[in-house]
Amino acid sequence: MDTLASEREWLLNPSLLKLVHQCRRLIHSEFGVKLHLTEQHLEQQLADYAGKSRSGHLVRTWEALKAQVPQLQQDSGNTDDENPRRMYRGQAIADDRPARSTEEGAQDGGMPARKKQVIYRGQVIG
């Protein structure tokens, strides 16, 4: 427990603590997740939620906090940039792009494309 306290001594700075509380409030309002200051991987969770967020305010607050605490810049370098995931409201969504590409390939392979039935006001159109 002594090592955790020594790693987080930057939380004793009132201006940094204010930024952390602001991040926590924004995360709670957007994601409904309450982060506590005593959590073991608080810095990583803050970075993860700031990366998922649609809120520019949360991203700016996190960047301001990272700029003032050099330890946070080292920890947040573990992001998964090689496989970017599509996000919707901060949550990863299933990637259906390969399914679409196989359908397009089947259309190019000489098989006729399925025609989508369009219904407008109860009438079938073309």
N, CA, C and O atoms as a Tinker XYZ file with bonds, in Angstrom:
   504  protein
     1  N      0.815000   -1.194000    0.000000    73     2
     2  CA     0.000000    0.000000    0.000000    64     1     3
     3  C      0.857000    1.256000    0.000000    63     2     4     5
     4  O      0.424000    2.309000   -0.469000    81     3
     5  N      2.072000    1.147000    0.526000    73     3     6
     6  CA     2.960000    2.302000    0.533000    64     5     7
     7  C      3.358000    2.702000   -0.879000    63     6     8     9
     8  O      3.517000    3.888000   -1.166000    81     7
     9  N      3.520000    1.734000   -1.755000    73     7    10
    10  CA     3.905000    2.055000   -3.125000    64     9    11
    11  C      2.777000    2.772000   -3.855000    63    10    12    13
    12  O      3.040000    3.674000   -4.651000    81    11
    13  N      1.533000    2.393000   -3.604000    73    11    14
    14  CA     0.396000    3.064000   -4.229000    64    13    15
    15  C      0.313000    4.514000   -3.761000    63    14    16    17
    16  O      0.030000    5.416000   -4.550000    81    15
    17  N      0.561000    4.725000   -2.472000    73    15    18
    18  CA     0.520000    6.084000   -1.940000    64    17    19
    19  C      1.650000    6.930000   -2.519000    63    18    20    21
    20  O      1.445000    8.106000   -2.820000    81    19
    21  N      2.825000    6.356000   -2.677000    73    19    22
    22  CA     3.936000    7.127000   -3.226000    64    21    23
    23  C      3.738000    7.409000   -4.713000    63    22    24    25
    24  O      4.191000    8.438000   -5.213000    81    23
    25  N      3.063000    6.500000   -5.427000    73    23    26
    26  CA     2.790000    6.733000   -6.841000    64    25    27
    27  C      1.733000    7.813000   -7.035000    63    26    28    29
    28  O      1.728000    8.498000   -8.059000    81    27
    29  N      0.857000    7.968000   -6.082000    73    27    30
    30  CA    -0.247000    8.923000   -6.225000    64    29    31
    31  C     -0.084000   10.163000   -5.361000    63    30    32    33
    32  O     -1.077000   10.790000   -4.991000    81    31
    33  N      1.112000   10.516000   -5.043000    73    31    34
    34  CA     1.291000   11.714000   -4.217000    64    33    35
    35  C      0.902000   12.981000   -4.974000    63    34    36    37
    36  O      0.674000   14.024000   -4.363000    81    35
    37  N      0.827000   12.894000   -6.305000    73    35    38
    38  CA     0.394000   14.047000   -7.088000    64    37    39
    39  C     -1.068000   14.391000   -6.826000    63    38    40    41
    40  O     -1.503000   15.505000   -7.119000    81    39
    41  N     -1.836000   13.440000   -6.274000    73    39    42
    42  CA    -3.244000   13.712000   -5.943000    64    41    43
    43  C     -3.388000   14.657000   -4.760000    63    42    44    45
    44  O     -4.480000   15.158000   -4.494000    81    43
    45  N     -2.296000   14.902000   -4.049000    73    43    46
    46  CA    -2.354000   15.818000   -2.915000    64    45    47
    47  C     -2.341000   17.279000   -3.368000    63    46    48    49
    48  O     -2.629000   18.176000   -2.576000    81    47
    49  N     -2.015000   17.516000   -4.615000    73    47    50
    50  CA    -2.033000   18.866000   -5.165000    64    49    51
    51  C     -3.494000   19.256000   -5.433000    63    50    52    53
    52  O     -4.174000   18.576000   -6.201000    81    51
    53  N     -3.982000   20.330000   -4.819000    73    51    54
    54  CA    -5.409000   20.682000   -4.971000    64    53    55
    55  C     -5.840000   20.963000   -6.413000    63    54    56    57
    56  O     -6.960000   20.622000   -6.792000    81    55
    57  N     -4.981000   21.570000   -7.213000    73    55    58
    58  CA    -5.392000   21.870000   -8.594000    64    57    59
    59  C     -5.494000   20.584000   -9.420000    63    58    60    61
    60  O     -6.377000   20.465000  -10.269000    81    59
    61  N     -4.596000   19.622000   -9.179000    73    59    62
    62  CA    -4.668000   18.344000   -9.884000    64    61    63
    63  C     -5.858000   17.522000   -9.407000    63    62    64    65
    64  O     -6.520000   16.852000  -10.200000    81    63
    65  N     -6.123000   17.578000   -8.105000    73    63    66
    66  CA    -7.270000   16.858000   -7.555000    64    65    67
    67  C     -8.576000   17.406000   -8.134000    63    66    68    69
    68  O     -9.523000   16.657000   -8.374000    81    67
    69  N     -8.612000   18.707000   -8.352000    73    67    70
    70  CA    -9.797000   19.320000   -8.954000    64    69    71
    71  C    -10.020000   18.781000  -10.374000    63    70    72    73
    72  O    -11.155000   18.503000  -10.762000    81    71
    73  N     -8.926000   18.632000  -11.153000    73    71    74
    74  CA    -9.052000   18.084000  -12.499000    64    73    75
    75  C     -9.510000   16.625000  -12.471000    63    74    76    77
    76  O    -10.313000   16.208000  -13.305000    81    75
    77  N     -8.998000   15.850000  -11.508000    73    75    78
    78  CA    -9.403000   14.444000  -11.380000    64    77    79
    79  C    -10.886000   14.359000  -11.036000    63    78    80    81
    80  O    -11.614000   13.548000  -11.609000    81    79
    81  N    -11.335000   15.198000  -10.096000    73    79    82
    82  CA   -12.762000   15.192000   -9.737000    64    81    83
    83  C    -13.629000   15.600000  -10.923000    63    82    84    85
    84  O    -14.720000   15.064000  -11.118000    81    83
    85  N    -13.142000   16.546000  -11.708000    73    83    86
    86  CA   -13.899000   16.972000  -12.881000    64    85    87
    87  C    -14.003000   15.824000  -13.886000    63    86    88    89
    88  O    -15.069000   15.596000  -14.456000    81    87
    89  N    -12.900000   15.100000  -14.106000    73    87    90
    90  CA   -12.928000   13.923000  -14.990000    64    89    91
    91  C    -13.910000   12.890000  -14.458000    63    90    92    93
    92  O    -14.695000   12.326000  -15.222000    81    91
    93  N    -13.872000   12.639000  -13.158000    73    91    94
    94  CA   -14.768000   11.646000  -12.555000    64    93    95
    95  C    -16.225000   12.036000  -12.735000    63    94    96    97
    96  O    -17.062000   11.184000  -13.035000    81    95
    97  N    -16.540000   13.325000  -12.555000    73    95    98
    98  CA   -17.923000   13.791000  -12.734000    64    97    99
    99  C    -18.375000   13.628000  -14.188000    63    98   100   101
   100  O    -19.493000   13.184000  -14.449000    81    99
   101  N    -17.508000   13.984000  -15.120000    73    99   102
   102  CA   -17.871000   13.869000  -16.530000    64   101   103
   103  C    -18.041000   12.411000  -16.945000    63   102   104   105
   104  O    -18.933000   12.090000  -17.730000    81   103
   105  N    -17.193000   11.530000  -16.426000    73   103   106
   106  CA   -17.317000   10.095000  -16.715000    64   105   107
   107  C    -18.608000    9.547000  -16.130000    63   106   108   109
   108  O    -19.297000    8.747000  -16.764000    81   107
   109  N    -18.933000    9.982000  -14.914000    73   107   110
   110  CA   -20.176000    9.516000  -14.288000    64   109   111
   111  C    -21.397000    9.990000  -15.069000    63   110   112   113
   112  O    -22.358000    9.239000  -15.232000    81   111
   113  N    -21.366000   11.234000  -15.554000    73   111   114
   114  CA   -22.528000   11.743000  -16.280000    64   113   115
   115  C    -22.664000   11.098000  -17.656000    63   114   116   117
   116  O    -23.784000   10.913000  -18.134000    81   115
   117  N    -21.546000   10.750000  -18.307000    73   115   118
   118  CA   -21.630000   10.187000  -19.651000    64   117   119
   119  C    -21.808000    8.672000  -19.649000    63   118   120   121
   120  O    -22.599000    8.134000  -20.423000    81   119
   121  N    -21.066000    7.980000  -18.772000    73   119   122
   122  CA   -21.064000    6.518000  -18.805000    64   121   123
   123  C    -21.829000    5.885000  -17.644000    63   122   124   125
   124  O    -22.134000    4.693000  -17.686000    81   123
   125  N    -22.142000    6.662000  -16.615000    73   123   126
   126  CA   -22.831000    6.102000  -15.459000    64   125   127
   127  C    -21.924000    5.291000  -14.552000    63   126   128   129
   128  O    -22.413000    4.504000  -13.741000    81   127
   129  N    -20.620000    5.464000  -14.670000    73   127   130
   130  CA   -19.645000    4.709000  -13.884000    64   129   131
   131  C    -19.047000    5.645000  -12.847000    63   130   132   133
   132  O    -18.571000    6.732000  -13.175000    81   131
   133  N    -19.077000    5.212000  -11.590000    73   131   134
   134  CA   -18.492000    6.010000  -10.516000    64   133   135
   135  C    -17.096000    5.493000  -10.218000    63   134   136   137
   136  O    -16.932000    4.374000   -9.732000    81   135
   137  N    -16.096000    6.304000  -10.507000    73   135   138
   138  CA   -14.717000    5.940000  -10.205000    64   137   139
   139  C    -14.348000    6.526000   -8.844000    63   138   140   141
   140  O    -14.710000    7.657000   -8.521000    81   139
   141  N    -13.626000    5.740000   -8.058000    73   139   142
   142  CA   -13.198000    6.176000   -6.736000    64   141   143
   143  C    -11.705000    6.456000   -6.749000    63   142   144   145
   144  O    -10.954000    5.831000   -7.498000    81   143
   145  N    -11.280000    7.391000   -5.920000    73   143   146
   146  CA    -9.865000    7.750000   -5.864000    64   145   147
   147  C     -9.000000    6.623000   -5.326000    63   146   148   149
   148  O     -7.790000    6.614000   -5.553000    81   147
   149  N     -9.592000    5.681000   -4.624000    73   147   150
   150  CA    -8.819000    4.599000   -4.016000    64   149   151
   151  C     -8.693000    3.373000   -4.923000    63   150   152   153
   152  O     -8.063000    2.387000   -4.539000    81   151
   153  N     -9.282000    3.420000   -6.116000    73   151   154
   154  CA    -9.195000    2.279000   -7.025000    64   153   155
   155  C     -7.756000    2.076000   -7.469000    63   154   156   157
   156  O     -6.988000    3.029000   -7.602000    81   155
   157  N     -7.409000    0.820000   -7.693000    73   155   158
   158  CA    -6.027000    0.473000   -7.994000    64   157   159
   159  C     -5.562000    1.025000   -9.341000    63   158   160   161
   160  O     -4.444000    1.531000   -9.434000    81   159
   161  N     -6.372000    0.945000  -10.365000    73   159   162
   162  CA    -5.982000    1.375000  -11.706000    64   161   163
   163  C     -6.767000    2.617000  -12.121000    63   162   164   165
   164  O     -7.295000    2.676000  -13.231000    81   163
   165  N     -6.844000    3.595000  -11.244000    73   163   166
   166  CA    -7.616000    4.803000  -11.502000    64   165   167
   167  C     -7.094000    5.540000  -12.733000    63   166   168   169
   168  O     -7.883000    5.972000  -13.574000    81   167
   169  N     -5.794000    5.685000  -12.845000    73   167   170
   170  CA    -5.217000    6.434000  -13.963000    64   169   171
   171  C     -5.561000    5.770000  -15.296000    63   170   172   173
   172  O     -5.918000    6.445000  -16.262000    81   171
   173  N     -5.451000    4.449000  -15.338000    73   171   174
   174  CA    -5.746000    3.721000  -16.573000    64   173   175
   175  C     -7.230000    3.830000  -16.925000    63   174   176   177
   176  O     -7.580000    3.975000  -18.096000    81   175
   177  N     -8.093000    3.762000  -15.927000    73   175   178
   178  CA    -9.528000    3.877000  -16.194000    64   177   179
   179  C     -9.882000    5.280000  -16.673000    63   178   180   181
   180  O    -10.707000    5.439000  -17.572000    81   179
   181  N     -9.268000    6.292000  -16.081000    73   179   182
   182  CA    -9.498000    7.659000  -16.551000    64   181   183
   183  C     -9.075000    7.800000  -18.007000    63   182   184   185
   184  O     -9.782000    8.413000  -18.808000    81   183
   185  N     -7.923000    7.235000  -18.348000    73   183   186
   186  CA    -7.433000    7.309000  -19.723000    64   185   187
   187  C     -8.361000    6.564000  -20.671000    63   186   188   189
   188  O     -8.648000    7.050000  -21.765000    81   187
   189  N     -8.835000    5.390000  -20.265000    73   187   190
   190  CA    -9.728000    4.597000  -21.114000    64   189   191
   191  C    -11.035000    5.334000  -21.389000    63   190   192   193
   192  O    -11.481000    5.413000  -22.534000    81   191
   193  N    -11.641000    5.868000  -20.341000    73   191   194
   194  CA   -12.912000    6.572000  -20.524000    64   193   195
   195  C    -12.726000    7.865000  -21.308000    63   194   196   197
   196  O    -13.603000    8.247000  -22.082000    81   195
   197  N    -11.599000    8.542000  -21.119000    73   195   198
   198  CA   -11.340000    9.761000  -21.900000    64   197   199
   199  C    -11.168000    9.405000  -23.376000    63   198   200   201
   200  O    -11.556000   10.181000  -24.250000    81   199
   201  N    -10.590000    8.240000  -23.657000    73   199   202
   202  CA   -10.441000    7.800000  -25.038000    64   201   203
   203  C    -11.754000    7.400000  -25.678000    63   202   204   205
   204  O    -11.919000    7.557000  -26.888000    81   203
   205  N    -12.696000    6.885000  -24.893000    73   203   206
   206  CA   -13.994000    6.451000  -25.400000    64   205   207
   207  C    -14.991000    7.598000  -25.514000    63   206   208   209
   208  O    -15.985000    7.495000  -26.234000    81   207
   209  N    -14.729000    8.668000  -24.816000    73   207   210
   210  CA   -15.717000    9.717000  -24.640000    64   209   211
   211  C    -16.024000   10.485000  -25.920000    63   210   212   213
   212  O    -15.164000   10.662000  -26.782000    81   211
   213  N    -17.256000   10.930000  -26.020000    73   211   214
   214  CA   -17.669000   11.825000  -27.095000    64   213   215
   215  C    -17.591000   13.270000  -26.625000    63   214   216   217
   216  O    -17.760000   14.198000  -27.416000    81   215
   217  N    -17.334000   13.455000  -25.341000    73   215   218
   218  CA   -17.295000   14.789000  -24.750000    64   217   219
   219  C    -15.923000   15.421000  -24.949000    63   218   220   221
   220  O    -14.916000   14.898000  -24.473000    81   219
   221  N    -15.889000   16.525000  -25.642000    73   219   222
   222  CA   -14.633000   17.246000  -25.823000    64   221   223
   223  C    -14.124000   17.817000  -24.512000    63   222   224   225
   224  O    -12.919000   17.972000  -24.316000    81   223
   225  N    -15.050000   18.128000  -23.615000    73   223   226
   226  CA   -14.672000   18.691000  -22.318000    64   225   227
   227  C    -13.877000   17.676000  -21.497000    63   226   228   229
   228  O    -12.885000   18.031000  -20.861000    81   227
   229  N    -14.310000   16.420000  -21.511000    73   227   230
   230  CA   -13.589000   15.375000  -20.785000    64   229   231
   231  C    -12.209000   15.153000  -21.389000    63   230   232   233
   232  O    -11.231000   14.995000  -20.658000    81   231
   233  N    -12.121000   15.140000  -22.692000    73   231   234
   234  CA   -10.828000   14.933000  -23.360000    64   233   235
   235  C     -9.877000   16.076000  -23.025000    63   234   236   237
   236  O     -8.705000   15.841000  -22.732000    81   235
   237  N    -10.372000   17.308000  -23.066000    73   235   238
   238  CA    -9.516000   18.465000  -22.734000    64   237   239
   239  C     -9.071000   18.432000  -21.281000    63   238   240   241
   240  O     -7.922000   18.755000  -20.978000    81   239
   241  N     -9.965000   18.046000  -20.383000    73   239   242
   242  CA    -9.620000   17.971000  -18.967000    64   241   243
   243  C     -8.567000   16.895000  -18.734000    63   242   244   245
   244  O     -7.621000   17.111000  -17.977000    81   243
   245  N     -8.720000   15.742000  -19.374000    73   243   246
   246  CA    -7.748000   14.660000  -19.243000    64   245   247
   247  C     -6.390000   15.083000  -19.806000    63   246   248   249
   248  O     -5.353000   14.785000  -19.212000    81   247
   249  N     -6.391000   15.769000  -20.941000    73   247   250
   250  CA    -5.133000   16.230000  -21.537000    64   249   251
   251  C     -4.446000   17.253000  -20.640000    63   250   252   253
   252  O     -3.221000   17.248000  -20.523000    81   251
   253  N     -5.223000   18.132000  -20.003000    73   251   254
   254  CA    -4.645000   19.103000  -19.077000    64   253   255
   255  C     -4.026000   18.397000  -17.872000    63   254   256   257
   256  O     -2.965000   18.795000  -17.390000    81   255
   257  N     -4.686000   17.363000  -17.395000    73   255   258
   258  CA    -4.162000   16.590000  -16.262000    64   257   259
   259  C     -2.886000   15.854000  -16.663000    63   258   260   261
   260  O     -1.914000   15.830000  -15.908000    81   259
   261  N     -2.894000   15.253000  -17.857000    73   259   262
   262  CA    -1.699000   14.544000  -18.329000    64   261   263
   263  C     -0.518000   15.488000  -18.506000    63   262   264   265
   264  O      0.625000   15.117000  -18.239000    81   263
   265  N     -0.792000   16.700000  -18.955000    73   263   266
   266  CA     0.286000   17.662000  -19.179000    64   265   267
   267  C      0.964000   18.063000  -17.865000    63   266   268   269
   268  O      2.151000   18.390000  -17.857000    81   267
   269  N      0.227000   18.039000  -16.769000    73   267   270
   270  CA     0.780000   18.465000  -15.480000    64   269   271
   271  C      1.381000   17.314000  -14.688000    63   270   272   273
   272  O      2.172000   17.554000  -13.776000    81   271
   273  N      1.031000   16.071000  -15.006000    73   271   274
   274  CA     1.537000   14.911000  -14.263000    64   273   275
   275  C      2.307000   14.011000  -15.237000    63   274   276   277
   276  O      1.689000   13.323000  -16.050000    81   275
   277  N      3.643000   14.004000  -15.169000    73   275   278
   278  CA     4.414000   13.198000  -16.118000    64   277   279
   279  C      4.184000   11.692000  -15.984000    63   278   280   281
   280  O      4.376000   10.962000  -16.957000    81   279
   281  N      3.782000   11.210000  -14.814000    73   279   282
   282  CA     3.527000    9.776000  -14.614000    64   281   283
   283  C      2.365000    9.297000  -15.470000    63   282   284   285
   284  O      2.360000    8.150000  -15.917000    81   283
   285  N      1.384000   10.153000  -15.704000    73   283   286
   286  CA     0.210000    9.760000  -16.478000    64   285   287
   287  C      0.531000    9.603000  -17.951000    63   286   288   289
   288  O     -0.104000    8.796000  -18.630000    81   287
   289  N      1.493000   10.346000  -18.462000    73   287   290
   290  CA     1.860000   10.229000  -19.867000    64   289   291
   291  C      2.518000    8.893000  -20.146000    63   290   292   293
   292  O      2.368000    8.348000  -21.239000    81   291
   293  N      3.244000    8.355000  -19.179000    73   291   294
   294  CA     3.879000    7.049000  -19.349000    64   293   295
   295  C      2.838000    5.946000  -19.316000    63   294   296   297
   296  O      2.918000    4.999000  -20.099000    81   295
   297  N      1.861000    6.053000  -18.421000    73   295   298
   298  CA     0.854000    5.007000  -18.265000    64   297   299
   299  C     -0.106000    4.943000  -19.441000    63   298   300   301
   300  O     -0.555000    3.858000  -19.809000    81   299
   301  N     -0.430000    6.090000  -20.040000    73   299   302
   302  CA    -1.455000    6.106000  -21.078000    64   301   303
   303  C     -0.907000    5.734000  -22.443000    63   302   304   305
   304  O     -1.659000    5.776000  -23.417000    81   303
   305  N      0.354000    5.374000  -22.566000    73   303   306
   306  CA     0.930000    5.001000  -23.852000    64   305   307
   307  C      0.560000    3.603000  -24.287000    63   306   308   309
   308  O      1.031000    3.157000  -25.333000    81   307
   309  N     -0.263000    2.887000  -23.534000    73   307   310
   310  CA    -0.606000    1.504000  -23.844000    64   309   311
   311  C     -1.895000    1.383000  -24.632000    63   310   312   313
   312  O     -2.590000    0.375000  -24.510000    81   311
   313  N     -2.235000    2.375000  -25.433000    73   311   314
   314  CA    -3.496000    2.310000  -26.171000    64   313   315
   315  C     -3.363000    1.374000  -27.352000    63   314   316   317
   316  O     -2.262000    1.140000  -27.849000    81   315
   317  N     -4.476000    0.844000  -27.797000    73   315   318
   318  CA    -4.515000   -0.121000  -28.890000    64   317   319
   319  C     -4.824000    0.615000  -30.189000    63   318   320   321
   320  O     -5.973000    0.627000  -30.632000    81   319
   321  N     -3.800000    1.239000  -30.814000    73   319   322
   322  CA    -4.008000    2.017000  -32.027000    64   321   323
   323  C     -3.931000    1.180000  -33.290000    63   322   324   325
   324  O     -4.367000    1.633000  -34.349000    81   323
   325  N     -3.389000   -0.031000  -33.210000    73   323   326
   326  CA    -3.234000   -0.818000  -34.417000    64   325   327
   327  C     -4.569000   -1.347000  -34.928000    63   326   328   329
   328  O     -4.715000   -1.553000  -36.133000    81   327
   329  N     -5.543000   -1.573000  -34.059000    73   327   330
   330  CA    -6.871000   -2.014000  -34.460000    64   329   331
   331  C     -7.904000   -1.026000  -33.924000    63   330   332   333
   332  O     -8.526000   -1.290000  -32.895000    81   331
   333  N     -8.097000    0.107000  -34.601000    73   331   334
   334  CA    -9.075000    1.063000  -34.084000    64   333   335
   335  C    -10.483000    0.475000  -34.176000    63   334   336   337
   336  O    -10.850000   -0.125000  -35.187000    81   335
   337  N    -11.248000    0.650000  -33.133000    73   335   338
   338  CA   -12.598000    0.093000  -33.091000    64   337   339
   339  C    -13.597000    1.206000  -33.331000    63   338   340   341
   340  O    -13.373000    2.357000  -32.956000    81   339
   341  N    -14.689000    0.850000  -33.954000    73   339   342
   342  CA   -15.751000    1.823000  -34.160000    64   341   343
   343  C    -16.490000    2.005000  -32.850000    63   342   344   345
   344  O    -16.773000    1.036000  -32.146000    81   343
   345  N    -16.802000    3.257000  -32.524000    73   343   346
   346  CA   -17.422000    3.575000  -31.249000    64   345   347
   347  C    -18.776000    4.232000  -31.484000    63   346   348   349
   348  O    -18.975000    4.951000  -32.464000    81   347
   349  N    -19.692000    3.974000  -30.576000    73   347   350
   350  CA   -20.977000    4.648000  -30.561000    64   349   351
   351  C    -21.281000    4.991000  -29.116000    63   350   352   353
   352  O    -21.419000    4.101000  -28.277000    81   351
   353  N    -21.383000    6.273000  -28.826000    73   351   354
   354  CA   -21.630000    6.762000  -27.472000    64   353   355
   355  C    -20.649000    6.175000  -26.469000    63   354   356   357
   356  O    -21.020000    5.812000  -25.353000    81   355
   357  N    -19.381000    6.089000  -26.889000    73   355   358
   358  CA   -18.343000    5.632000  -25.992000    64   357   359
   359  C    -18.221000    4.132000  -25.851000    63   358   360   361
   360  O    -17.363000    3.656000  -25.108000    81   359
   361  N    -19.048000    3.378000  -26.539000    73   359   362
   362  CA   -19.001000    1.922000  -26.448000    64   361   363
   363  C    -18.570000    1.352000  -27.792000    63   362   364   365
   364  O    -18.985000    1.839000  -28.844000    81   363
   365  N    -17.739000    0.322000  -27.752000    73   363   366
   366  CA   -17.299000   -0.329000  -28.981000    64   365   367
   367  C    -18.475000   -1.083000  -29.600000    63   366   368   369
   368  O    -19.251000   -1.734000  -28.900000    81   367
   369  N    -18.591000   -0.985000  -30.913000    73   367   370
   370  CA   -19.673000   -1.695000  -31.593000    64   369   371
   371  C    -19.062000   -2.790000  -32.462000    63   370   372   373
   372  O    -17.884000   -2.740000  -32.815000    81   371
   373  N    -19.885000   -3.774000  -32.799000    73   371   374
   374  CA   -19.421000   -4.891000  -33.626000    64   373   375
   375  C    -19.077000   -4.364000  -35.010000    63   374   376   377
   376  O    -19.762000   -3.495000  -35.550000    81   375
   377  N    -18.028000   -4.893000  -35.558000    73   375   378
   378  CA   -17.575000   -4.446000  -36.870000    64   377   379
   379  C    -18.166000   -5.365000  -37.930000    63   378   380   381
   380  O    -17.818000   -6.544000  -38.001000    81   379
   381  N    -19.065000   -4.820000  -38.760000    73   379   382
   382  CA   -19.707000   -5.640000  -39.786000    64   381   383
   383  C    -19.134000   -5.359000  -41.169000    63   382   384   385
   384  O    -19.726000   -5.764000  -42.169000    81   383
   385  N    -18.004000   -4.678000  -41.247000    73   383   386
   386  CA   -17.406000   -4.382000  -42.547000    64   385   387
   387  C    -16.999000   -5.631000  -43.321000    63   386   388   389
   388  O    -17.206000   -5.654000  -44.534000    81   387
   389  N    -16.435000   -6.673000  -42.705000    73   387   390
   390  CA   -16.100000   -7.861000  -43.499000    64   389   391
   391  C    -17.327000   -8.508000  -44.136000    63   390   392   393
   392  O    -17.233000   -9.024000  -45.250000    81   391
   393  N    -18.462000   -8.495000  -43.466000    73   391   394
   394  CA   -19.675000   -9.085000  -44.038000    64   393   395
   395  C    -20.102000   -8.311000  -45.276000    63   394   396   397
   396  O    -20.534000   -8.908000  -46.263000    81   395
   397  N    -19.988000   -7.017000  -45.234000    73   395   398
   398  CA   -20.359000   -6.211000  -46.390000    64   397   399
   399  C    -19.412000   -6.453000  -47.559000    63   398   400   401
   400  O    -19.844000   -6.511000  -48.711000    81   399
   401  N    -18.137000   -6.592000  -47.268000    73   399   402
   402  CA   -17.186000   -6.792000  -48.355000    64   401   403
   403  C    -17.415000   -8.142000  -49.040000    63   402   404   405
   404  O    -17.200000   -8.255000  -50.246000    81   403
   405  N    -17.844000   -9.163000  -48.303000    73   403   406
   406  CA   -18.122000  -10.451000  -48.933000    64   405   407
   407  C    -19.369000  -10.361000  -49.793000    63   406   408   409
   408  O    -19.442000  -10.996000  -50.845000    81   407
   409  N    -20.359000   -9.574000  -49.356000    73   407   410
   410  CA   -21.547000   -9.408000  -50.187000    64   409   411
   411  C    -21.204000   -8.685000  -51.473000    63   410   412   413
   412  O    -21.708000   -9.037000  -52.540000    81   411
   413  N    -20.337000   -7.661000  -51.380000    73   411   414
   414  CA   -19.951000   -6.928000  -52.568000    64   413   415
   415  C    -19.159000   -7.825000  -53.510000    63   414   416   417
   416  O    -19.299000   -7.731000  -54.729000    81   415
   417  N    -18.324000   -8.698000  -52.942000    73   415   418
   418  CA   -17.545000   -9.620000  -53.752000    64   417   419
   419  C    -18.450000  -10.586000  -54.492000    63   418   420   421
   420  O    -18.178000  -10.941000  -55.639000    81   419
   421  N    -19.524000  -11.012000  -53.843000    73   419   422
   422  CA   -20.458000  -11.929000  -54.492000    64   421   423
   423  C    -21.161000  -11.219000  -55.641000    63   422   424   425
   424  O    -21.460000  -11.842000  -56.660000    81   423
   425  N    -21.425000   -9.941000  -55.494000    73   423   426
   426  CA   -22.070000   -9.202000  -56.571000    64   425   427
   427  C    -21.136000   -9.073000  -57.766000    63   426   428   429
   428  O    -21.581000   -9.142000  -58.912000    81   427
   429  N    -19.860000   -8.888000  -57.511000    73   427   430
   430  CA   -18.902000   -8.753000  -58.593000    64   429   431
   431  C    -18.583000  -10.098000  -59.234000    63   430   432   433
   432  O    -18.106000  -10.140000  -60.368000    81   431
   433  N    -18.838000  -11.195000  -58.529000    73   431   434
   434  CA   -18.493000  -12.522000  -59.024000    64   433   435
   435  C    -19.435000  -13.039000  -60.091000    63   434   436   437
   436  O    -19.296000  -14.193000  -60.497000    81   435
   437  N    -20.374000  -12.261000  -60.563000    73   435   438
   438  CA   -21.242000  -12.711000  -61.625000    64   437   439
   439  C    -22.623000  -13.106000  -61.139000    63   438   440   441
   440  O    -23.540000  -13.243000  -61.948000    81   439
   441  N    -22.794000  -13.291000  -59.845000    73   439   442
   442  CA   -24.113000  -13.636000  -59.334000    64   441   443
   443  C    -24.954000  -12.367000  -59.278000    63   442   444   445
   444  O    -24.448000  -11.311000  -58.898000    81   443
   445  N    -26.216000  -12.452000  -59.646000    73   443   446
   446  CA   -27.046000  -11.241000  -59.610000    64   445   447
   447  C    -27.243000  -10.766000  -58.166000    63   446   448   449
   448  O    -27.388000  -11.558000  -57.234000    81   447
   449  N    -27.242000   -9.480000  -58.030000    73   447   450
   450  CA   -27.434000   -8.896000  -56.711000    64   449   451
   451  C    -28.898000   -8.992000  -56.321000    63   450   452   453
   452  O    -29.784000   -8.854000  -57.164000    81   451
   453  N    -29.145000   -9.227000  -55.052000    73   451   454
   454  CA   -30.534000   -9.259000  -54.582000    64   453   455
   455  C    -31.083000   -7.849000  -54.619000    63   454   456   457
   456  O    -30.432000   -6.898000  -54.186000    81   455
   457  N    -32.268000   -7.733000  -55.134000    73   455   458
   458  CA   -32.893000   -6.433000  -55.183000    64   457   459
   459  C    -33.692000   -6.233000  -53.905000    63   458   460   461
   460  O    -34.461000   -7.098000  -53.485000    81   459
   461  N    -33.494000   -5.102000  -53.317000    73   459   462
   462  CA   -34.189000   -4.799000  -52.080000    64   461   463
   463  C    -35.599000   -4.318000  -52.399000    63   462   464   465
   464  O    -35.799000   -3.468000  -53.267000    81   463
   465  N    -36.564000   -4.870000  -51.690000    73   463   466
   466  CA   -37.949000   -4.490000  -51.901000    64   465   467
   467  C    -38.205000   -3.208000  -51.114000    63   466   468   469
   468  O    -37.986000   -3.161000  -49.904000    81   467
   469  N    -38.662000   -2.186000  -51.797000    73   467   470
   470  CA   -38.929000   -0.897000  -51.182000    64   469   471
   471  C    -40.424000   -0.736000  -51.027000    63   470   472   473
   472  O    -41.176000   -0.896000  -51.988000    81   471
   473  N    -40.854000   -0.420000  -49.823000    73   471   474
   474  CA   -42.269000   -0.207000  -49.568000    64   473   475
   475  C    -42.445000    1.223000  -49.096000    63   474   476   477
   476  O    -41.804000    1.659000  -48.140000    81   475
   477  N    -43.331000    1.955000  -49.784000    73   475   478
   478  CA   -43.604000    3.339000  -49.429000    64   477   479
   479  C    -45.105000    3.497000  -49.225000    63   478   480   481
   480  O    -45.891000    3.267000  -50.144000    81   479
   481  N    -45.492000    3.884000  -48.031000    73   479   482
   482  CA   -46.901000    4.044000  -47.659000    64   481   483
   483  C    -47.723000    2.825000  -48.006000    63   482   484   485
   484  O    -48.834000    2.935000  -48.525000    81   483
   485  N    -47.173000    1.669000  -47.719000    73   483   486
   486  CA   -47.894000    0.422000  -47.915000    64   485   487
   487  C    -47.888000   -0.118000  -49.312000    63   486   488   489
   488  O    -48.472000   -1.177000  -49.546000    81   487
   489  N    -47.253000    0.553000  -50.270000    73   487   490
   490  CA   -47.203000    0.124000  -51.659000    64   489   491
   491  C    -45.772000   -0.299000  -52.001000    63   490   492   493
   492  O    -44.810000    0.365000  -51.614000    81   491
   493  N    -45.643000   -1.409000  -52.728000    73   491   494
   494  CA   -44.338000   -1.862000  -53.178000    64   493   495
   495  C    -43.903000   -1.013000  -54.362000    63   494   496   497
   496  O    -44.619000   -0.885000  -55.355000    81   495
   497  N    -42.718000   -0.439000  -54.234000    73   495   498
   498  CA   -42.165000    0.435000  -55.292000    64   497   499
   499  C    -41.036000   -0.309000  -55.972000    63   498   500   501
   500  O    -40.163000   -0.855000  -55.297000    81   499
   501  N    -41.035000   -0.343000  -57.311000    73   499   502
   502  CA   -39.997000   -0.909000  -58.186000    64   501   503
   503  C    -39.280000   -2.011000  -57.607000    63   502   504
   504  O    -38.386000   -2.568000  -58.245000    81   503
